Amino acid sequence: MSQAERAIVGHLLVDPSRIPEVARALQPEHFAVTRHRKTFSGMLELLREGRKVDAINLASIGIDAGDLALTDGTAIEDYINIVRDDYFRDLVHRGLENVLTLVEDGDSRPDIMAELSRVMHSITTEARDDRTYDAPAAVNRYQEIRATRKTQGVGLSYGIPQLDKFLQPAHGSDLVVVAARPSMGKTIVAEHIADHWAFGAENPVLFISIEMSIAQLMDRAVSRWSGVPSSDIVRGTLDEDQERLIELALEARKEVNIRYHDNAYATTDTVRAAAAEAVMSTGGLSGIVVDYLQLLANKGDNDNQRVSKISRDLKALAREHDCPVLVLSQLSRKSEYRSDQHPILSDLRDSGAIEQDADVVIGLFRDRDHEADDPFMDIDVIKNRQGPLSRVEVGFDGDHVRLVTDEATS
């Protein structure tokens, strides 16, 4: 390992013009030997400052590289591969040691799974090809992406035809926020989208439920799939026809590839652990739904800091698993004091990070002042990285906790 590292920094002292090429493949942390790591880091520093990279200028910033220069006939690419391979093996070894330490210390299964997920992400990230592309490499990568789109589709629609006219399908790495004041129907929208993503899907949708138990979630699912009012299901006041409809609905639900995680004390580490567990058992995820953001029990000095970290963690999770993450969020009370109470971005509670991290923000509004159970819901696209802002109207069926998305309602 040290010989390959020494050969690389020695080559670069002789031919500094190759530093950018090496920097596309290696970072200082790839060098295991402290002296080599500091020398390469110093070279990058001099390059950024526009100074000549040589032993004299390195010495001026406290790095002694006088005896490292060499001219060897071996191609520098071979040495780069050796250093990358050695770093990768060490990364795997250290990561698994961390996991084994948690196992031996008797840590909980979610903590172990979360650490294992972090280790797997760092390993797979290192194993992937470099993410810096020159123009030809960028074109080649884009052509690969286009080919994948043709064979696997362009993403997941939301299952709301009125909305799908305006929103691009949800892709891997997308963070989608559905925001509203309490009792507007956030969970109903999340359940509708999750069902649509998961019906017949090869990989599951992971549904993280913090507010509702699995029994409550299944009551709601059975109601919207059977047409039996949810209140009747909860009370158990069912006739034979309703019982038959529920049995049919339960049979149909078996085709909906959803994994529910019912945890009133979930954190983003809990979500990461549940996602890792799903990937290990099924091979991948179609999407992740979190109900809802402010209930995640992450710690922080204040709500702003706490929610900012949650938002960034969820965005990172979307990238790690290459699937969309849909998260519900509460809005502040500010909208209730406006004449137009439809949500706007500044209504997002506790942190501007949600607005920054999200690719799509959807706001929900129902005018409950005019009817006890408003039969319509306004869905406002108030942030859309890849398309226009819009407002659509869908039917809202509170008795059966479902949306009515017939085009006629738009």
C-alpha positions as a Markdown table, in Angstrom:
| # | Residue | x | y | z |
|---|---|---|---|---|
| 1 | Met | 0.0 | 0.0 | 0.0 |
| 2 | Ser | 2.7 | 2.5 | 1.0 |
| 3 | Gln | 4.7 | 1.8 | -2.1 |
| 4 | Ala | 1.8 | 2.6 | -4.4 |
| 5 | Glu | 1.0 | 5.7 | -2.5 |
| 6 | Arg | 4.6 | 6.8 | -2.5 |
| 7 | Ala | 4.7 | 6.2 | -6.3 |
| 8 | Ile | 1.7 | 8.4 | -6.9 |
| 9 | Val | 2.9 | 11.4 | -5.0 |
| 10 | Gly | 6.4 | 10.9 | -6.5 |
| 11 | His | 5.0 | 10.9 | -10.0 |
| 12 | Leu | 3.0 | 14.1 | -9.2 |
| 13 | Leu | 6.1 | 15.9 | -8.0 |
| 14 | Val | 7.8 | 15.1 | -11.3 |
| 15 | Asp | 4.7 | 15.8 | -13.4 |
| 16 | Pro | 2.2 | 18.1 | -11.5 |
| 17 | Ser | 0.1 | 18.4 | -14.6 |
| 18 | Arg | -1.4 | 15.1 | -13.7 |
| 19 | Ile | -2.7 | 16.2 | -10.3 |
| 20 | Pro | -6.3 | 17.0 | -11.6 |
| 21 | Glu | -6.5 | 13.5 | -13.3 |
| 22 | Val | -5.5 | 11.8 | -10.0 |
| 23 | Ala | -7.8 | 14.0 | -8.0 |
| 24 | Arg | -10.7 | 12.8 | -10.0 |
| 25 | Ala | -10.0 | 9.2 | -8.7 |
| 26 | Leu | -8.5 | 9.8 | -5.3 |
| 27 | Gln | -9.0 | 12.1 | -2.3 |
| 28 | Pro | -6.5 | 12.6 | 0.6 |
| 29 | Glu | -8.4 | 10.2 | 2.8 |
| 30 | His | -7.6 | 7.4 | 0.3 |
| 31 | Phe | -4.0 | 7.5 | 1.4 |
| 32 | Ala | -3.3 | 5.4 | 4.5 |
| 33 | Val | 0.2 | 6.7 | 5.2 |
| 34 | Thr | 0.0 | 10.1 | 7.0 |
| 35 | Arg | 2.9 | 11.6 | 5.1 |
| 36 | His | 1.5 | 10.6 | 1.7 |
| 37 | Arg | -1.9 | 11.9 | 2.7 |
| 38 | Lys | -0.5 | 15.3 | 3.8 |
| 39 | Thr | 1.6 | 15.6 | 0.7 |
| 40 | Phe | -1.3 | 14.9 | -1.7 |
| 41 | Ser | -3.5 | 17.3 | 0.3 |
| 42 | Gly | -0.7 | 20.0 | 0.1 |
| 43 | Met | -0.5 | 19.5 | -3.6 |
| 44 | Leu | -4.3 | 20.2 | -4.0 |
| 45 | Glu | -3.9 | 23.3 | -1.8 |
| 46 | Leu | -1.1 | 24.7 | -3.9 |
| 47 | Leu | -3.1 | 23.9 | -7.1 |
| 48 | Arg | -6.1 | 25.8 | -5.7 |
| 49 | Glu | -3.9 | 28.8 | -4.9 |
| 50 | Gly | -2.4 | 28.8 | -8.3 |
| 51 | Arg | 1.1 | 28.1 | -7.0 |
| 52 | Lys | 3.7 | 25.8 | -8.6 |
| 53 | Val | 3.6 | 22.3 | -7.1 |
| 54 | Asp | 7.1 | 21.4 | -6.1 |
| 55 | Ala | 9.1 | 20.4 | -3.0 |
| 56 | Ile | 10.0 | 24.0 | -2.2 |
| 57 | Asn | 6.4 | 25.3 | -2.1 |
| 58 | Leu | 5.3 | 22.2 | -0.2 |
| 59 | Ala | 7.9 | 22.9 | 2.4 |
| 60 | Ser | 6.5 | 26.5 | 2.7 |
| 61 | Ile | 3.3 | 25.0 | 4.0 |
| 62 | Gly | 5.0 | 22.6 | 6.3 |
| 63 | Ile | 5.3 | 19.5 | 4.1 |
| 64 | Asp | 8.6 | 17.7 | 3.6 |
| 65 | Ala | 8.4 | 15.9 | 0.3 |
| 66 | Gly | 12.1 | 16.3 | -0.8 |
| 67 | Asp | 12.9 | 12.6 | -1.1 |
| 68 | Leu | 9.6 | 11.5 | -2.6 |
| 69 | Ala | 10.1 | 12.5 | -6.3 |
| 70 | Leu | 10.7 | 9.6 | -8.6 |
| 71 | Thr | 10.3 | 8.6 | -12.2 |
| 72 | Asp | 9.0 | 5.1 | -12.5 |
| 73 | Gly | 8.0 | 3.4 | -15.8 |
| 74 | Thr | 4.8 | 1.9 | -14.2 |
| 75 | Ala | 1.6 | 3.6 | -15.3 |
| 76 | Ile | 0.2 | 5.9 | -12.6 |
| 77 | Glu | -3.3 | 4.4 | -13.3 |
| 78 | Asp | -2.1 | 1.0 | -11.9 |
| 79 | Tyr | -1.0 | 2.7 | -8.6 |
| 80 | Ile | -4.3 | 4.5 | -8.4 |
| 81 | Asn | -6.2 | 1.2 | -8.7 |
| 82 | Ile | -4.0 | -0.3 | -6.0 |
| 83 | Val | -4.7 | 2.6 | -3.6 |
| 84 | Arg | -8.4 | 2.5 | -4.3 |
| 85 | Asp | -8.6 | -1.2 | -3.7 |
| 86 | Asp | -6.6 | -1.1 | -0.5 |
| 87 | Tyr | -8.8 | 1.8 | 0.8 |
| 88 | Phe | -12.0 | -0.2 | -0.2 |
| 89 | Arg | -10.9 | -3.3 | 1.7 |
| 90 | Asp | -10.0 | -1.2 | 4.8 |
| 91 | Leu | -13.4 | 0.6 | 4.6 |
| 92 | Val | -15.2 | -2.7 | 4.6 |
| 93 | His | -13.1 | -4.0 | 7.4 |
| 94 | Arg | -13.5 | -0.9 | 9.6 |
| 95 | Gly | -17.2 | -0.7 | 8.9 |
| 96 | Leu | -18.0 | -4.3 | 9.8 |
| 97 | Glu | -15.9 | -4.0 | 12.9 |
| 98 | Asn | -18.1 | -1.1 | 14.0 |
| 99 | Val | -21.2 | -3.2 | 13.4 |
| 100 | Leu | -19.7 | -6.2 | 15.3 |
| 101 | Thr | -18.9 | -3.8 | 18.2 |
| 102 | Leu | -22.6 | -2.8 | 18.4 |
| 103 | Val | -23.6 | -6.5 | 18.3 |
| 104 | Glu | -21.1 | -7.5 | 21.0 |
| 105 | Asp | -22.2 | -4.5 | 23.2 |
| 106 | Gly | -25.8 | -5.6 | 23.0 |
| 107 | Asp | -27.2 | -2.6 | 21.1 |
| 108 | Ser | -30.8 | -2.8 | 19.8 |
| 109 | Arg | -31.6 | -4.2 | 16.4 |
| 110 | Pro | -32.6 | -0.8 | 15.0 |
| 111 | Asp | -29.3 | 0.7 | 16.0 |
| 112 | Ile | -27.4 | -2.2 | 14.5 |
| 113 | Met | -29.4 | -2.0 | 11.3 |
| 114 | Ala | -28.9 | 1.8 | 11.0 |
| 115 | Glu | -25.1 | 1.4 | 11.4 |
| 116 | Leu | -25.1 | -1.4 | 8.9 |
| 117 | Ser | -27.0 | 0.7 | 6.5 |
| 118 | Arg | -24.5 | 3.6 | 6.9 |
| 119 | Val | -21.6 | 1.1 | 6.3 |
| 120 | Met | -23.3 | -0.3 | 3.2 |
| 121 | His | -23.9 | 3.1 | 1.8 |
| 122 | Ser | -20.3 | 4.2 | 2.3 |
| 123 | Ile | -19.1 | 0.9 | 0.8 |
| 124 | Thr | -21.3 | 1.1 | -2.3 |
| 125 | Thr | -20.5 | 4.8 | -2.8 |
| 126 | Glu | -16.8 | 3.9 | -2.8 |
| 127 | Ala | -17.4 | 1.0 | -5.1 |
| 128 | Arg | -19.2 | 3.0 | -7.7 |
| 129 | Asp | -17.4 | 4.7 | -10.5 |
| 130 | Asp | -16.1 | 8.3 | -10.0 |
| 131 | Arg | -18.9 | 10.9 | -10.0 |
| 132 | Thr | -16.9 | 13.7 | -11.7 |
| 133 | Tyr | -17.5 | 13.6 | -15.4 |
| 134 | Asp | -15.9 | 15.4 | -18.3 |
| 135 | Ala | -18.2 | 16.2 | -21.2 |
| 136 | Pro | -17.8 | 12.9 | -23.1 |
| 137 | Ala | -18.2 | 10.9 | -19.9 |
| 138 | Ala | -21.3 | 12.9 | -19.0 |
| 139 | Val | -22.8 | 12.2 | -22.4 |
| 140 | Asn | -22.1 | 8.5 | -22.0 |
| 141 | Arg | -23.6 | 8.4 | -18.5 |
| 142 | Tyr | -26.7 | 10.2 | -19.8 |
| 143 | Gln | -27.1 | 7.7 | -22.6 |
| 144 | Glu | -27.0 | 4.9 | -20.0 |
| 145 | Ile | -29.8 | 6.7 | -18.0 |
| 146 | Arg | -31.9 | 7.1 | -21.1 |
| 147 | Ala | -31.6 | 3.4 | -21.9 |
| 148 | Thr | -32.6 | 2.6 | -18.4 |
| 149 | Arg | -35.7 | 4.8 | -18.7 |
| 150 | Lys | -36.7 | 3.0 | -21.9 |
| 151 | Thr | -36.6 | -0.4 | -20.2 |
| 152 | Gln | -37.7 | 0.5 | -16.6 |
| 153 | Gly | -39.8 | 3.6 | -17.1 |
| 154 | Val | -39.3 | 7.2 | -16.2 |
| 155 | Gly | -40.4 | 7.1 | -12.6 |
| 156 | Leu | -43.5 | 6.7 | -10.5 |
| 157 | Ser | -46.7 | 8.7 | -11.1 |
| 158 | Tyr | -48.7 | 9.8 | -8.1 |
| 159 | Gly | -51.9 | 8.1 | -9.1 |
| 160 | Ile | -53.8 | 11.4 | -9.2 |
| 161 | Pro | -54.5 | 12.1 | -12.9 |
| 162 | Gln | -55.2 | 15.8 | -12.3 |
| 163 | Leu | -51.8 | 16.1 | -10.6 |
| 164 | Asp | -49.8 | 13.9 | -12.9 |
| 165 | Lys | -50.4 | 16.4 | -15.7 |
| 166 | Phe | -48.2 | 18.9 | -13.9 |
| 167 | Leu | -45.7 | 16.7 | -11.9 |
| 168 | Gln | -42.9 | 14.7 | -13.4 |
| 169 | Pro | -42.9 | 11.1 | -12.2 |
| 170 | Ala | -41.1 | 10.6 | -8.8 |
| 171 | His | -37.6 | 9.4 | -9.4 |
| 172 | Gly | -34.9 | 7.9 | -7.2 |
| 173 | Ser | -33.4 | 10.6 | -4.9 |
| 174 | Asp | -36.6 | 12.8 | -5.0 |
| 175 | Leu | -37.8 | 14.2 | -1.7 |
| 176 | Val | -41.5 | 15.0 | -1.9 |
| 177 | Val | -43.2 | 16.9 | 0.9 |
| 178 | Val | -47.0 | 16.8 | 1.4 |
| 179 | Ala | -47.9 | 19.6 | 3.8 |
| 180 | Ala | -51.1 | 20.8 | 5.5 |
| 181 | Arg | -52.7 | 21.9 | 8.7 |
| 182 | Pro | -54.0 | 19.2 | 11.0 |
| 183 | Ser | -57.0 | 17.1 | 9.8 |
| 184 | Met | -56.8 | 18.3 | 6.2 |
| 185 | Gly | -56.2 | 14.8 | 4.8 |
| 186 | Lys | -52.4 | 14.4 | 4.6 |
| 187 | Thr | -52.4 | 10.7 | 5.6 |
| 188 | Ile | -55.2 | 10.0 | 3.0 |
| 189 | Val | -53.0 | 11.5 | 0.3 |
| 190 | Ala | -49.9 | 9.6 | 1.5 |
| 191 | Glu | -51.9 | 6.3 | 1.6 |
| 192 | His | -53.3 | 6.9 | -1.9 |
| 193 | Ile | -49.8 | 7.6 | -3.4 |
| 194 | Ala | -48.2 | 4.7 | -1.5 |
| 195 | Asp | -50.9 | 2.3 | -2.7 |
| 196 | His | -50.4 | 3.5 | -6.3 |
| 197 | Trp | -46.6 | 3.1 | -6.1 |
| 198 | Ala | -46.9 | -0.3 | -4.5 |
| 199 | Phe | -49.7 | -2.1 | -6.4 |
| 200 | Gly | -48.0 | -5.0 | -8.2 |
| 201 | Ala | -44.5 | -3.4 | -7.6 |
| 202 | Glu | -41.5 | -5.7 | -7.7 |
| 203 | Asn | -39.9 | -3.9 | -4.7 |
| 204 | Pro | -41.9 | -2.8 | -1.7 |
| 205 | Val | -42.9 | 0.7 | -0.6 |
| 206 | Leu | -41.8 | 1.3 | 3.0 |
| 207 | Phe | -44.5 | 3.1 | 5.0 |
| 208 | Ile | -43.2 | 4.6 | 8.3 |
| 209 | Ser | -46.2 | 5.2 | 10.5 |
| 210 | Ile | -45.5 | 7.2 | 13.7 |
| 211 | Glu | -49.0 | 8.5 | 14.4 |
| 212 | Met | -51.2 | 5.5 | 13.6 |
| 213 | Ser | -51.0 | 1.8 | 14.6 |
| 214 | Ile | -51.0 | -1.0 | 12.1 |
| 215 | Ala | -54.6 | -1.8 | 13.1 |
| 216 | Gln | -55.7 | 1.8 | 12.2 |
| 217 | Leu | -53.8 | 1.7 | 8.9 |
| 218 | Met | -55.5 | -1.6 | 7.9 |
| 219 | Asp | -58.9 | -0.3 | 9.0 |
| 220 | Arg | -58.4 | 2.6 | 6.6 |
| 221 | Ala | -57.0 | 0.5 | 3.8 |
| 222 | Val | -59.9 | -2.0 | 4.1 |
| 223 | Ser | -62.4 | 0.9 | 4.0 |
| 224 | Arg | -61.1 | 2.6 | 0.9 |
| 225 | Trp | -60.7 | -0.7 | -1.0 |
| 226 | Ser | -64.1 | -2.2 | 0.1 |
| 227 | Gly | -66.3 | 0.8 | 0.1 |
| 228 | Val | -67.4 | 0.0 | 3.7 |
| 229 | Pro | -67.5 | 3.1 | 5.8 |
| 230 | Ser | -64.5 | 3.3 | 8.2 |
| 231 | Ser | -66.7 | 4.0 | 11.1 |
| 232 | Asp | -68.6 | 0.8 | 10.6 |
| 233 | Ile | -65.4 | -1.2 | 10.4 |
| 234 | Val | -64.0 | 0.3 | 13.6 |
| 235 | Arg | -67.3 | -0.3 | 15.5 |
| 236 | Gly | -67.6 | -3.8 | 14.1 |
| 237 | Thr | -71.3 | -3.2 | 13.0 |
| 238 | Leu | -71.1 | -5.1 | 9.7 |
| 239 | Asp | -73.6 | -7.2 | 7.8 |
| 240 | Glu | -72.9 | -10.2 | 5.6 |
| 241 | Asp | -72.4 | -8.2 | 2.5 |
| 242 | Gln | -70.0 | -5.8 | 4.1 |
| 243 | Glu | -68.0 | -8.8 | 5.6 |
| 244 | Arg | -67.8 | -10.3 | 2.1 |
| 245 | Leu | -66.6 | -6.9 | 0.7 |
| 246 | Ile | -63.9 | -6.7 | 3.4 |
| 247 | Glu | -62.7 | -10.3 | 2.6 |
| 248 | Leu | -62.3 | -9.3 | -1.1 |
| 249 | Ala | -60.5 | -6.1 | -0.1 |
| 250 | Leu | -58.1 | -8.0 | 2.1 |
| 251 | Glu | -57.4 | -10.5 | -0.7 |
| 252 | Ala | -56.7 | -7.6 | -3.1 |
| 253 | Arg | -54.4 | -5.9 | -0.6 |
| 254 | Lys | -52.0 | -8.9 | -0.9 |
| 255 | Glu | -51.0 | -7.5 | -4.3 |
| 256 | Val | -50.0 | -4.2 | -2.7 |
| 257 | Asn | -46.3 | -4.5 | -2.0 |
| 258 | Ile | -46.2 | -2.3 | 1.2 |
| 259 | Arg | -44.1 | -2.9 | 4.3 |
| 260 | Tyr | -45.5 | -1.1 | 7.3 |
| 261 | His | -43.2 | 0.1 | 10.1 |
| 262 | Asp | -45.4 | 1.0 | 13.1 |
| 263 | Asn | -43.2 | 2.9 | 15.6 |
| 264 | Ala | -44.3 | 5.8 | 17.7 |
| 265 | Tyr | -40.7 | 6.7 | 18.6 |
| 266 | Ala | -39.1 | 6.4 | 15.2 |
| 267 | Thr | -36.1 | 8.5 | 14.3 |
| 268 | Thr | -34.4 | 8.9 | 10.9 |
| 269 | Asp | -32.0 | 6.2 | 12.1 |
| 270 | Thr | -35.0 | 4.0 | 12.6 |
| 271 | Val | -36.2 | 4.8 | 9.1 |
| 272 | Arg | -32.7 | 4.0 | 7.7 |
| 273 | Ala | -32.6 | 0.7 | 9.6 |
| 274 | Ala | -36.1 | -0.3 | 8.3 |
| 275 | Ala | -35.0 | 0.6 | 4.8 |
| 276 | Ala | -31.8 | -1.4 | 5.1 |
| 277 | Glu | -33.8 | -4.4 | 6.4 |
| 278 | Ala | -36.3 | -4.2 | 3.5 |
| 279 | Val | -33.5 | -4.0 | 0.9 |
| 280 | Met | -31.7 | -6.9 | 2.4 |
| 281 | Ser | -34.8 | -9.1 | 2.3 |
| 282 | Thr | -36.3 | -8.0 | -1.0 |
| 283 | Gly | -33.4 | -6.5 | -3.0 |
| 284 | Gly | -34.6 | -2.9 | -3.2 |
| 285 | Leu | -37.3 | -0.3 | -2.5 |
| 286 | Ser | -39.8 | 1.4 | -4.8 |
| 287 | Gly | -40.4 | 4.3 | -2.4 |
| 288 | Ile | -40.4 | 5.4 | 1.3 |
| 289 | Val | -43.3 | 7.2 | 3.0 |
| 290 | Val | -43.0 | 8.9 | 6.4 |
| 291 | Asp | -46.1 | 10.0 | 8.3 |
| 292 | Tyr | -45.0 | 12.5 | 9.6 |
| 293 | Leu | -41.8 | 14.6 | 9.7 |
| 294 | Gln | -42.3 | 16.6 | 13.0 |
| 295 | Leu | -43.1 | 13.4 | 14.9 |
| 296 | Leu | -39.7 | 11.8 | 14.2 |
| 297 | Ala | -38.0 | 11.7 | 17.5 |
| 298 | Asn | -34.5 | 13.0 | 16.5 |
| 299 | Lys | -32.7 | 15.1 | 19.0 |
| 300 | Gly | -31.6 | 18.7 | 18.5 |
| 301 | Asp | -30.9 | 21.9 | 20.4 |
| 302 | Asn | -34.1 | 23.4 | 19.1 |
| 303 | Asp | -36.9 | 22.6 | 16.7 |
| 304 | Asn | -35.2 | 24.3 | 13.8 |
| 305 | Gln | -32.0 | 22.4 | 14.1 |
| 306 | Arg | -33.8 | 19.1 | 14.7 |
| 307 | Val | -36.1 | 19.4 | 11.7 |
| 308 | Ser | -33.2 | 20.6 | 9.5 |
| 309 | Lys | -31.3 | 17.4 | 10.3 |
| 310 | Ile | -34.4 | 15.3 | 9.7 |
| 311 | Ser | -34.9 | 16.9 | 6.3 |
| 312 | Arg | -31.3 | 16.4 | 5.2 |
| 313 | Asp | -31.3 | 12.8 | 6.5 |
| 314 | Leu | -34.5 | 12.0 | 4.5 |
| 315 | Lys | -33.0 | 13.6 | 1.3 |
| 316 | Ala | -29.8 | 11.5 | 1.8 |
| 317 | Leu | -31.9 | 8.4 | 2.3 |
| 318 | Ala | -33.6 | 9.0 | -1.1 |
| 319 | Arg | -30.2 | 9.2 | -2.7 |
| 320 | Glu | -28.8 | 6.1 | -0.8 |
| 321 | His | -31.7 | 3.9 | -1.9 |
| 322 | Asp | -32.3 | 5.5 | -5.3 |
| 323 | Cys | -36.0 | 5.8 | -4.6 |
| 324 | Pro | -38.4 | 8.7 | -3.9 |
| 325 | Val | -39.1 | 9.6 | -0.3 |
| 326 | Leu | -42.5 | 11.1 | 0.4 |
| 327 | Val | -42.8 | 12.8 | 3.8 |
| 328 | Leu | -45.8 | 14.5 | 5.4 |
| 329 | Ser | -45.3 | 17.8 | 7.2 |
| 330 | Gln | -47.3 | 20.1 | 9.4 |
| 331 | Leu | -47.8 | 23.7 | 8.4 |
| 332 | Ser | -47.7 | 26.6 | 10.8 |
| 333 | Arg | -50.8 | 28.5 | 11.9 |
| 334 | Lys | -49.9 | 31.5 | 9.8 |
| 335 | Ser | -52.2 | 30.5 | 7.0 |
| 336 | Glu | -55.2 | 30.6 | 9.3 |
| 337 | Tyr | -54.8 | 34.4 | 9.6 |
| 338 | Arg | -54.8 | 35.1 | 5.9 |
| 339 | Ser | -57.9 | 35.7 | 3.8 |
| 340 | Asp | -56.6 | 33.0 | 1.3 |
| 341 | Gln | -55.7 | 30.1 | 3.5 |
| 342 | His | -54.2 | 28.0 | 0.8 |
| 343 | Pro | -50.6 | 26.9 | 1.8 |
| 344 | Ile | -47.5 | 28.7 | 0.7 |
| 345 | Leu | -43.9 | 27.7 | 1.1 |
| 346 | Ser | -43.2 | 30.0 | 4.1 |
| 347 | Asp | -45.9 | 28.1 | 6.0 |
| 348 | Leu | -43.7 | 25.1 | 6.4 |
| 349 | Arg | -43.1 | 24.6 | 10.1 |
| 350 | Asp | -39.8 | 24.8 | 12.1 |
| 351 | Ser | -37.2 | 25.0 | 9.3 |
| 352 | Gly | -36.4 | 26.5 | 5.9 |
| 353 | Ala | -34.3 | 23.3 | 5.3 |
| 354 | Ile | -37.5 | 21.4 | 4.3 |
| 355 | Glu | -38.1 | 23.9 | 1.5 |
| 356 | Gln | -34.5 | 23.8 | 0.4 |
| 357 | Asp | -34.1 | 20.0 | 0.4 |
| 358 | Ala | -37.5 | 19.1 | -1.2 |
| 359 | Asp | -37.8 | 18.6 | -4.9 |
| 360 | Val | -41.6 | 18.8 | -4.8 |
| 361 | Val | -43.8 | 20.4 | -2.1 |
| 362 | Ile | -47.5 | 19.8 | -2.2 |
| 363 | Gly | -49.9 | 21.8 | 0.0 |
| 364 | Leu | -53.4 | 20.6 | 0.8 |
| 365 | Phe | -56.5 | 22.7 | 1.6 |
| 366 | Arg | -60.1 | 21.9 | 2.3 |
| 367 | Asp | -62.7 | 24.6 | 3.1 |
| 368 | Arg | -64.3 | 23.1 | 6.2 |
| 369 | Asp | -66.1 | 26.3 | 7.2 |
| 370 | His | -68.8 | 25.7 | 4.6 |
| 371 | Glu | -69.5 | 22.0 | 5.1 |
| 372 | Ala | -69.0 | 19.6 | 7.9 |
| 373 | Asp | -67.1 | 17.3 | 5.6 |
| 374 | Asp | -65.9 | 19.2 | 2.5 |
| 375 | Pro | -66.3 | 16.8 | -0.5 |
| 376 | Phe | -63.4 | 18.4 | -2.4 |
| 377 | Met | -59.7 | 19.0 | -1.7 |
| 378 | Asp | -57.4 | 21.5 | -3.3 |
| 379 | Ile | -53.9 | 20.1 | -4.0 |
| 380 | Asp | -51.4 | 22.9 | -4.6 |
| 381 | Val | -48.0 | 22.3 | -6.1 |
| 382 | Ile | -46.1 | 25.0 | -4.3 |
| 383 | Lys | -42.6 | 23.9 | -5.3 |
| 384 | Asn | -41.6 | 21.9 | -8.4 |
| 385 | Arg | -38.0 | 21.7 | -9.4 |
| 386 | Gln | -38.8 | 20.3 | -12.8 |
| 387 | Gly | -42.1 | 21.8 | -13.8 |
| 388 | Pro | -44.8 | 24.4 | -13.2 |
| 389 | Leu | -46.6 | 25.3 | -10.1 |
| 390 | Ser | -50.3 | 24.4 | -10.2 |
| 391 | Arg | -53.5 | 23.8 | -8.3 |
| 392 | Val | -55.9 | 20.9 | -8.9 |
| 393 | Glu | -59.1 | 19.8 | -7.2 |
| 394 | Val | -59.9 | 16.2 | -6.3 |
| 395 | Gly | -62.9 | 14.5 | -4.6 |
| 396 | Phe | -62.5 | 13.8 | -0.9 |
| 397 | Asp | -64.4 | 10.9 | 0.6 |
| 398 | Gly | -63.9 | 11.1 | 4.3 |
| 399 | Asp | -66.3 | 8.2 | 5.1 |
| 400 | His | -64.0 | 5.8 | 3.2 |
| 401 | Val | -60.8 | 7.7 | 3.9 |
| 402 | Arg | -59.9 | 8.0 | 0.2 |
| 403 | Leu | -59.5 | 10.4 | -2.7 |
| 404 | Val | -61.8 | 10.4 | -5.7 |
| 405 | Thr | -59.6 | 11.1 | -8.6 |
| 406 | Asp | -62.0 | 11.0 | -11.6 |
| 407 | Glu | -61.0 | 13.5 | -14.2 |
| 408 | Ala | -64.4 | 15.0 | -14.0 |
| 409 | Thr | -63.6 | 16.5 | -10.6 |
| 410 | Ser | -60.7 | 18.6 | -12.0 |
